[in-house]
Amino acid sequence: MTEQIVTPPTPIETALRGLCPRCGAPGLFTNFLSFADRCRGCDLDYRAFNVGDGAAAFLILIVGALVSLLAILVELKWSPPLVVHLLLWLPLTLLLTIGLLRIAKGLLLALEYKNAAREGRIVRPD
């Protein structure tokens, strides 16, 4: 009997496609933003990982910087009324942050798995 070697997906593949970081089986998420409890393929316990609010914090900073830069450029080039800024930047900020949140959460979980990062462990140098 031959043993099948499973190549784990890259963290980017895991995040974009919602794959298990260990075996590559689909089903990382149960809905848009909630992780499943376990992998259906290899039984990896996703509850052991602590993604927390890191994904949201990163996205708020990145999207906030990008939208601020774009708003400043639009203001300097065309000087539109305030209502135009509100109609442009509020929806864009919400769409980018919420739209990218699933990918960011998947990426953080995949990186936590790949680097064997766990909460509360300190590795002492030899």
N, CA and C atoms as an extended XYZ file, in Angstrom:
378
Properties=species:S:1:pos:R:3:atomname:S:1:resname:S:1:resid:I:1 pbc="F F F"
N         0.839       -1.169        0.000 N   MET     1
C         0.000        0.000        0.000 CA  MET     1
C         0.893        1.243        0.000 C   MET     1
N         0.632        2.183       -0.895 N   THR     2
C         1.439        3.391       -0.972 CA  THR     2
C         0.791        4.502       -0.178 C   THR     2
N         1.633        5.265        0.468 N   GLU     3
C         1.146        6.386        1.265 CA  GLU     3
C         1.172        7.638        0.407 C   GLU     3
N         0.070        8.354        0.377 N   GLN     4
C        -0.020        9.562       -0.424 CA  GLN     4
C         0.579       10.735        0.352 C   GLN     4
N         1.492       11.443       -0.289 N   ILE     5
C         2.120       12.601        0.343 CA  ILE     5
C         1.289       13.834        0.016 C   ILE     5
N         0.858       14.530        1.051 N   VAL     6
C         0.044       15.726        0.883 CA  VAL     6
C         0.948       16.947        0.969 C   VAL     6
N         0.923       17.762       -0.073 N   THR     7
C         1.670       19.011       -0.055 CA  THR     7
C         0.766       20.097        0.501 C   THR     7
N         1.129       20.695        1.629 N   PRO     8
C         0.261       21.733        2.193 CA  PRO     8
C         0.236       22.954        1.275 C   PRO     8
N        -0.890       23.647        1.244 N   PRO     9
C        -0.965       24.852        0.411 CA  PRO     9
C        -0.137       25.978        1.025 C   PRO     9
N         0.212       26.945        0.205 N   THR    10
C         0.912       28.124        0.715 CA  THR    10
C        -0.065       28.937        1.563 C   THR    10
N         0.443       29.793        2.433 N   PRO    11
C        -0.469       30.626        3.222 CA  PRO    11
C        -1.406       31.482        2.355 C   PRO    11
N        -0.918       31.953        1.217 N   ILE    12
C        -1.771       32.752        0.325 CA  ILE    12
C        -2.888       31.901       -0.258 C   ILE    12
N        -2.569       30.675       -0.684 N   GLU    13
C        -3.604       29.770       -1.193 CA  GLU    13
C        -4.629       29.456       -0.105 C   GLU    13
N        -4.138       29.220        1.094 N   THR    14
C        -5.028       28.943        2.223 CA  THR    14
C        -5.998       30.093        2.421 C   THR    14
N        -5.484       31.307        2.403 N   ALA    15
C        -6.317       32.485        2.651 CA  ALA    15
C        -7.301       32.743        1.514 C   ALA    15
N        -6.830       32.684        0.282 N   LEU    16
C        -7.686       33.016       -0.854 CA  LEU    16
C        -8.771       31.973       -1.102 C   LEU    16
N        -8.452       30.712       -0.919 N   ARG    17
C        -9.380       29.643       -1.262 CA  ARG    17
C       -10.057       28.995       -0.054 C   ARG    17
N        -9.688       29.405        1.170 N   GLY    18
C       -10.301       28.850        2.373 CA  GLY    18
C        -9.948       27.390        2.588 C   GLY    18
N        -8.666       27.058        2.415 N   LEU    19
C        -8.196       25.683        2.527 CA  LEU    19
C        -7.585       25.428        3.898 C   LEU    19
N        -7.533       24.166        4.271 N   CYS    20
C        -6.854       23.769        5.495 CA  CYS    20
C        -5.356       24.001        5.304 C   CYS    20
N        -4.676       24.618        6.266 N   PRO    21
C        -3.244       24.868        6.099 CA  PRO    21
C        -2.389       23.602        6.151 C   PRO    21
N        -2.928       22.500        6.684 N   ARG    22
C        -2.159       21.264        6.770 CA  ARG    22
C        -2.366       20.373        5.542 C   ARG    22
N        -3.632       20.094        5.189 N   CYS    23
C        -3.890       19.116        4.117 CA  CYS    23
C        -4.432       19.731        2.839 C   CYS    23
N        -4.886       20.976        2.881 N   GLY    24
C        -5.404       21.627        1.682 CA  GLY    24
C        -6.866       21.343        1.389 C   GLY    24
N        -7.569       20.687        2.303 N   ALA    25
C        -8.995       20.419        2.092 CA  ALA    25
C        -9.789       21.716        2.228 C   ALA    25
N       -10.824       21.897        1.410 N   PRO    26
C       -11.647       23.104        1.547 CA  PRO    26
C       -12.467       23.044        2.833 C   PRO    26
N       -12.910       24.215        3.300 N   GLY    27
C       -13.767       24.255        4.478 CA  GLY    27
C       -13.148       24.930        5.683 C   GLY    27
N       -12.218       25.851        5.469 N   LEU    28
C       -11.618       26.587        6.589 CA  LEU    28
C       -12.672       27.428        7.312 C   LEU    28
N       -13.643       27.943        6.557 N   PHE    29
C       -14.669       28.818        7.117 CA  PHE    29
C       -16.033       28.133        7.080 C   PHE    29
N       -16.862       28.403        8.089 N   THR    30
C       -18.242       27.917        8.070 CA  THR    30
C       -19.164       28.936        7.426 C   THR    30
N       -18.853       30.214        7.571 N   ASN    31
C       -19.566       31.278        6.868 CA  ASN    31
C       -18.543       32.332        6.479 C   ASN    31
N       -18.984       33.540        6.188 N   PHE    32
C       -18.052       34.525        5.626 CA  PHE    32
C       -16.843       34.793        6.514 C   PHE    32
N       -17.029       34.895        7.825 N   LEU    33
C       -15.917       35.250        8.703 CA  LEU    33
C       -15.626       34.268        9.826 C   LEU    33
N       -16.414       33.232        9.984 N   SER    34
C       -16.225       32.294       11.093 CA  SER    34
C       -15.469       31.046       10.651 C   SER    34
N       -14.449       30.708       11.429 N   PHE    35
C       -13.701       29.490       11.144 CA  PHE    35
C       -14.528       28.269       11.524 C   PHE    35
N       -14.314       27.180       10.806 N   ALA    36
C       -14.887       25.892       11.207 CA  ALA    36
C       -14.163       25.437       12.475 C   ALA    36
N       -14.745       24.480       13.184 N   ASP    37
C       -14.096       23.967       14.388 CA  ASP    37
C       -12.904       23.079       14.043 C   ASP    37
N       -13.079       22.235       13.012 N   ARG    38
C       -12.038       21.272       12.629 CA  ARG    38
C       -12.020       21.113       11.118 C   ARG    38
N       -10.901       20.638       10.620 N   CYS    39
C       -10.780       20.308        9.200 CA  CYS    39
C       -11.500       18.990        8.947 C   CYS    39
N       -12.252       18.933        7.871 N   ARG    40
C       -12.959       17.701        7.516 CA  ARG    40
C       -12.013       16.655        6.933 C   ARG    40
N       -10.848       17.095        6.442 N   GLY    41
C        -9.914       16.166        5.825 CA  GLY    41
C        -8.920       15.538        6.794 C   GLY    41
N        -8.282       16.364        7.619 N   CYS    42
C        -7.213       15.851        8.490 CA  CYS    42
C        -7.506       16.024        9.979 C   CYS    42
N        -8.648       16.609       10.311 N   ASP    43
C        -9.082       16.801       11.692 CA  ASP    43
C        -8.221       17.807       12.467 C   ASP    43
N        -7.571       18.740       11.758 N   LEU    44
C        -6.825       19.805       12.425 CA  LEU    44
C        -7.810       20.687       13.189 C   LEU    44
N        -7.526       20.950       14.453 N   ASP    45
C        -8.400       21.748       15.302 CA  ASP    45
C        -8.100       23.229       15.089 C   ASP    45
N        -9.000       23.926       14.394 N   TYR    46
C        -8.812       25.359       14.136 CA  TYR    46
C        -9.034       26.195       15.396 C   TYR    46
N        -9.711       25.639       16.387 N   ARG    47
C        -9.955       26.384       17.629 CA  ARG    47
C        -8.669       26.602       18.415 C   ARG    47
N        -7.626       25.840       18.114 N   ALA    48
C        -6.351       25.983       18.817 CA  ALA    48
C        -5.595       27.237       18.384 C   ALA    48
N        -6.015       27.835       17.274 N   PHE    49
C        -5.336       29.024       16.762 CA  PHE    49
C        -6.054       30.268       17.251 C   PHE    49
N        -5.276       31.315       17.533 N   ASN    50
C        -5.846       32.546       18.058 CA  ASN    50
C        -5.539       33.694       17.105 C   ASN    50
N        -6.402       33.879       16.126 N   VAL    51
C        -6.227       34.975       15.183 CA  VAL    51
C        -6.644       36.287       15.823 C   VAL    51
N        -7.682       36.252       16.631 N   GLY    52
C        -8.133       37.438       17.358 CA  GLY    52
C        -8.516       38.583       16.445 C   GLY    52
N        -8.199       39.790       16.870 N   ASP    53
C        -8.535       40.988       16.099 CA  ASP    53
C        -7.367       41.484       15.259 C   ASP    53
N        -6.323       40.682       15.145 N   GLY    54
C        -5.147       41.105       14.385 CA  GLY    54
C        -5.453       41.440       12.945 C   GLY    54
N        -6.293       40.628       12.311 N   ALA    55
C        -6.626       40.864       10.906 CA  ALA    55
C        -7.340       42.208       10.743 C   ALA    55
N        -8.283       42.497       11.622 N   ALA    56
C        -9.018       43.757       11.537 CA  ALA    56
C        -8.086       44.948       11.787 C   ALA    56
N        -7.198       44.821       12.742 N   ALA    57
C        -6.276       45.919       13.042 CA  ALA    57
C        -5.349       46.204       11.859 C   ALA    57
N        -4.796       45.148       11.270 N   PHE    58
C        -3.942       45.342       10.092 CA  PHE    58
C        -4.710       46.002        8.956 C   PHE    58
N        -5.899       45.514        8.701 N   LEU    59
C        -6.683       46.061        7.591 CA  LEU    59
C        -7.079       47.510        7.818 C   LEU    59
N        -7.456       47.836        9.034 N   ILE    60
C        -7.840       49.226        9.322 CA  ILE    60
C        -6.661       50.156        9.063 C   ILE    60
N        -5.481       49.745        9.475 N   LEU    61
C        -4.302       50.583        9.250 CA  LEU    61
C        -3.951       50.681        7.764 C   LEU    61
N        -3.959       49.554        7.066 N   ILE    62
C        -3.573       49.543        5.654 CA  ILE    62
C        -4.612       50.253        4.796 C   ILE    62
N        -5.876       49.889        4.971 N   VAL    63
C        -6.942       50.519        4.180 CA  VAL    63
C        -7.059       51.998        4.550 C   VAL    63
N        -6.928       52.314        5.820 N   GLY    64
C        -6.983       53.718        6.237 CA  GLY    64
C        -5.899       54.558        5.592 C   GLY    64
N        -4.686       54.032        5.532 N   ALA    65
C        -3.589       54.765        4.885 CA  ALA    65
C        -3.853       54.928        3.383 C   ALA    65
N        -4.309       53.871        2.738 N   LEU    66
C        -4.574       53.929        1.300 CA  LEU    66
C        -5.700       54.910        0.976 C   LEU    66
N        -6.796       54.828        1.697 N   VAL    67
C        -7.928       55.720        1.444 CA  VAL    67
C        -7.572       57.167        1.779 C   VAL    67
N        -6.809       57.375        2.833 N   SER    68
C        -6.382       58.741        3.174 CA  SER    68
C        -5.524       59.334        2.075 C   SER    68
N        -4.599       58.546        1.562 N   LEU    69
C        -3.746       59.015        0.469 CA  LEU    69
C        -4.577       59.353       -0.761 C   LEU    69
N        -5.504       58.470       -1.121 N   LEU    70
C        -6.365       58.737       -2.274 CA  LEU    70
C        -7.226       59.976       -2.062 C   LEU    70
N        -7.769       60.147       -0.853 N   ALA    71
C        -8.598       61.318       -0.571 CA  ALA    71
C        -7.790       62.604       -0.678 C   ALA    71
N        -6.563       62.583       -0.205 N   ILE    72
C        -5.709       63.764       -0.304 CA  ILE    72
C        -5.389       64.076       -1.764 C   ILE    72
N        -5.082       63.048       -2.536 N   LEU    73
C        -4.782       63.264       -3.961 CA  LEU    73
C        -5.986       63.821       -4.718 C   LEU    73
N        -7.169       63.279       -4.446 N   VAL    74
C        -8.385       63.781       -5.098 CA  VAL    74
C        -8.645       65.220       -4.679 C   VAL    74
N        -8.463       65.524       -3.409 N   GLU    75
C        -8.686       66.896       -2.931 CA  GLU    75
C        -7.717       67.875       -3.595 C   GLU    75
N        -6.459       67.492       -3.686 N   LEU    76
C        -5.474       68.396       -4.284 CA  LEU    76
C        -5.673       68.569       -5.789 C   LEU    76
N        -6.137       67.529       -6.466 N   LYS    77
C        -6.286       67.594       -7.924 CA  LYS    77
C        -7.592       68.272       -8.336 C   LYS    77
N        -8.736       67.906       -7.686 N   TRP    78
C       -10.038       68.394       -8.150 CA  TRP    78
C       -10.783       69.251       -7.129 C   TRP    78
N       -10.463       69.224       -5.877 N   SER    79
C       -11.149       69.964       -4.805 CA  SER    79
C       -12.674       69.791       -4.846 C   SER    79
N       -13.151       68.553       -4.775 N   PRO    80
C       -14.607       68.350       -4.817 CA  PRO    80
C       -15.254       68.751       -3.492 C   PRO    80
N       -16.574       68.920       -3.499 N   PRO    81
C       -17.270       69.233       -2.240 CA  PRO    81
C       -17.143       68.072       -1.240 C   PRO    81
N       -17.378       68.377        0.006 N   LEU    82
C       -17.253       67.390        1.072 CA  LEU    82
C       -18.151       66.175        0.846 C   LEU    82
N       -19.345       66.404        0.317 N   VAL    83
C       -20.269       65.300        0.097 CA  VAL    83
C       -19.694       64.285       -0.896 C   VAL    83
N       -18.921       64.730       -1.859 N   VAL    84
C       -18.285       63.812       -2.816 CA  VAL    84
C       -17.260       62.938       -2.090 C   VAL    84
N       -16.496       63.542       -1.202 N   HIS    85
C       -15.546       62.765       -0.407 CA  HIS    85
C       -16.273       61.707        0.428 C   HIS    85
N       -17.354       62.095        1.062 N   LEU    86
C       -18.113       61.146        1.870 CA  LEU    86
C       -18.667       60.005        1.020 C   LEU    86
N       -19.204       60.328       -0.145 N   LEU    87
C       -19.778       59.306       -1.019 CA  LEU    87
C       -18.710       58.399       -1.629 C   LEU    87
N       -17.503       58.887       -1.768 N   LEU    88
C       -16.416       58.066       -2.315 CA  LEU    88
C       -15.738       57.211       -1.250 C   LEU    88
N       -15.302       57.843       -0.183 N   TRP    89
C       -14.358       57.184        0.722 CA  TRP    89
C       -15.006       56.337        1.801 C   TRP    89
N       -16.180       56.687        2.282 N   LEU    90
C       -16.826       55.843        3.298 CA  LEU    90
C       -17.195       54.462        2.737 C   LEU    90
N       -17.888       54.392        1.596 N   PRO    91
C       -18.188       53.049        1.060 CA  PRO    91
C       -16.929       52.273        0.677 C   PRO    91
N       -15.948       52.958        0.094 N   LEU    92
C       -14.714       52.270       -0.296 CA  LEU    92
C       -13.999       51.693        0.929 C   LEU    92
N       -13.945       52.461        1.992 N   THR    93
C       -13.305       51.987        3.223 CA  THR    93
C       -14.031       50.766        3.784 C   THR    93
N       -15.332       50.834        3.844 N   LEU    94
C       -16.112       49.703        4.367 CA  LEU    94
C       -15.971       48.468        3.471 C   LEU    94
N       -16.083       48.646        2.174 N   LEU    95
C       -15.983       47.511        1.250 CA  LEU    95
C       -14.613       46.849        1.311 C   LEU    95
N       -13.558       47.645        1.314 N   LEU    96
C       -12.210       47.074        1.369 CA  LEU    96
C       -11.950       46.361        2.692 C   LEU    96
N       -12.330       46.983        3.789 N   THR    97
C       -12.058       46.385        5.095 CA  THR    97
C       -12.839       45.093        5.289 C   THR    97
N       -14.126       45.132        5.023 N   ILE    98
C       -14.944       43.928        5.218 CA  ILE    98
C       -14.620       42.877        4.161 C   ILE    98
N       -14.410       43.323        2.925 N   GLY    99
C       -14.111       42.386        1.852 CA  GLY    99
C       -12.806       41.643        2.034 C   GLY    99
N       -11.806       42.309        2.583 N   LEU   100
C       -10.494       41.686        2.764 CA  LEU   100
C       -10.341       40.988        4.114 C   LEU   100
N       -11.316       41.132        4.994 N   LEU   101
C       -11.190       40.572        6.338 CA  LEU   101
C       -11.094       39.043        6.325 C   LEU   101
N       -11.876       38.386        5.487 N   ARG   102
C       -11.824       36.918        5.411 CA  ARG   102
C       -10.441       36.452        4.961 C   ARG   102
N        -9.892       37.110        3.955 N   ILE   103
C        -8.571       36.738        3.448 CA  ILE   103
C        -7.512       36.974        4.518 C   ILE   103
N        -7.595       38.106        5.211 N   ALA   104
C        -6.613       38.424        6.249 CA  ALA   104
C        -6.686       37.428        7.407 C   ALA   104
N        -7.897       37.038        7.806 N   LYS   105
C        -8.033       36.055        8.887 CA  LYS   105
C        -7.469       34.702        8.470 C   LYS   105
N        -7.768       34.282        7.244 N   GLY   106
C        -7.230       33.017        6.739 CA  GLY   106
C        -5.719       33.039        6.658 C   GLY   106
N        -5.162       34.168        6.226 N   LEU   107
C        -3.712       34.307        6.122 CA  LEU   107
C        -3.052       34.241        7.499 C   LEU   107
N        -3.617       34.922        8.478 N   LEU   108
C        -3.043       34.883        9.829 CA  LEU   108
C        -3.105       33.482       10.428 C   LEU   108
N        -4.202       32.753       10.206 N   LEU   109
C        -4.286       31.390       10.715 CA  LEU   109
C        -3.257       30.498       10.019 C   LEU   109
N        -3.114       30.649        8.706 N   ALA   110
C        -2.147       29.836        7.956 CA  ALA   110
C        -0.718       30.125        8.409 C   ALA   110
N        -0.400       31.386        8.642 N   LEU   111
C         0.943       31.730        9.106 CA  LEU   111
C         1.184       31.246       10.531 C   LEU   111
N         0.154       31.296       11.353 N   GLU   112
C         0.280       30.781       12.721 CA  GLU   112
C         0.556       29.275       12.687 C   GLU   112
N        -0.140       28.557       11.792 N   TYR   113
C         0.094       27.113       11.662 CA  TYR   113
C         1.497       26.845       11.111 C   TYR   113
N         1.866       27.540       10.034 N   LYS   114
C         3.150       27.296        9.376 CA  LYS   114
C         4.327       27.545       10.310 C   LYS   114
N         4.238       28.571       11.140 N   ASN   115
C         5.336       28.943       12.030 CA  ASN   115
C         5.206       28.346       13.424 C   ASN   115
N         4.226       27.472       13.613 N   ALA   116
C         3.976       26.812       14.906 CA  ALA   116
C         3.882       27.832       16.040 C   ALA   116
N         3.250       28.963       15.750 N   ALA   117
C         3.091       30.011       16.755 CA  ALA   117
C         1.914       29.662       17.651 C   ALA   117
N         2.115       29.746       18.924 N   ARG   118
C         1.058       29.484       19.886 CA  ARG   118
C         1.109       30.546       20.964 C   ARG   118
N        -0.023       30.794       21.555 N   GLU   119
C        -0.116       31.814       22.593 CA  GLU   119
C         0.539       31.338       23.881 C   GLU   119
N         1.294       32.221       24.503 N   GLY   120
C         1.829       31.942       25.823 CA  GLY   120
C         3.058       31.075       25.881 C   GLY   120
N         3.770       30.893       24.775 N   ARG   121
C         4.984       30.087       24.801 CA  ARG   121
C         6.201       30.984       24.615 C   ARG   121
N         7.187       30.773       25.442 N   ILE   122
C         8.436       31.505       25.309 CA  ILE   122
C         9.540       30.480       25.075 C   ILE   122
N        10.261       30.649       23.985 N   VAL   123
C        11.364       29.750       23.683 CA  VAL   123
C        12.650       30.401       24.172 C   VAL   123
N        13.315       29.748       25.062 N   ARG   124
C        14.558       30.302       25.606 CA  ARG   124
C        15.714       29.954       24.696 C   ARG   124
N        16.600       30.925       24.416 N   PRO   125
C        17.754       30.607       23.582 CA  PRO   125
C        18.710       29.658       24.296 C   PRO   125
N        19.344       28.801       23.520 N   ASP   126
C        20.298       27.832       24.114 CA  ASP   126
C        21.624       28.467       24.463 C   ASP   126
